[in-house]
Amino acid sequence: MTDAPRRRRQSPAVYRRRRLAAALFALLVIGLVVWLVAAPPWRSAPTADPAPATSPTASAASAPAVVASPTPTPTPTATAPAGPVECTPADITVEALTDKGEYVQGENPQLSIRLTNTSANACTMNVGTSAQSFTVTSGSDVWWRSTDCQSEPSDMEVTLAAGQEVTSAAPLTWDRTRSSVSSCGGERPFAPGGGATYHLSVSIGGIPSTGTVSFILR
């Protein structure tokens, strides 16, 4: 009977290579297992829930309401006039003046107007010859009117301060004749003298004098 063939004995270098290969394989397997357990590719990292979106309606409801205060209606106030207003009859006192109370024969009366602003405010008025009127009467008989034969009337606007008094600078002369619009360029009769009494009344700007002033013609 023959012996079985004897197994060929391998060298130590081969064994070492096999052990090294086995050790590397074992390390690779262990590393793969650890990676699969620690970070599997299908597991996403947990993310924080997003903050709920703020609803515009909810925000408006939760915010305190802002109520605009009503704008107060301004109380109307009287505005002062920009300047002096026109004088009214209630503002002005008008007086008739003569330079004398008695005139001798051949002496002509000198007639004037005095104005006084009796109001508490300044006012303006026309004091020109166009606004003036002089009238001489004897009883009910009208002897003379300055407007009957007036020539070249003029305007003069002035401002009268409160309480101011003014008098015509140049008096008007009455020639002691009877006037009429039809006799301005002709002969006119003279008013009788000898102690006859006459009365002067005036007006300016339509405001009449408070009364008349009397005088005597000799």
Secondary structure by P-SEA (a helix, b strand, c coil): cccccccccccaaaaaaaaaaaaaaaaaaaaaaaaaaacccccccccccccccccaaaaaaacccccccccccccbbbbccccccccccccbbbbbbbccccccccbbbbbbbbbbccccbbbbbbcccccbbbbbbccccccccccccccbbbbbbbbbcccccccccbbbbbccccccccccccbbbbccccbbbbbbbbccccccccbbbbbccc
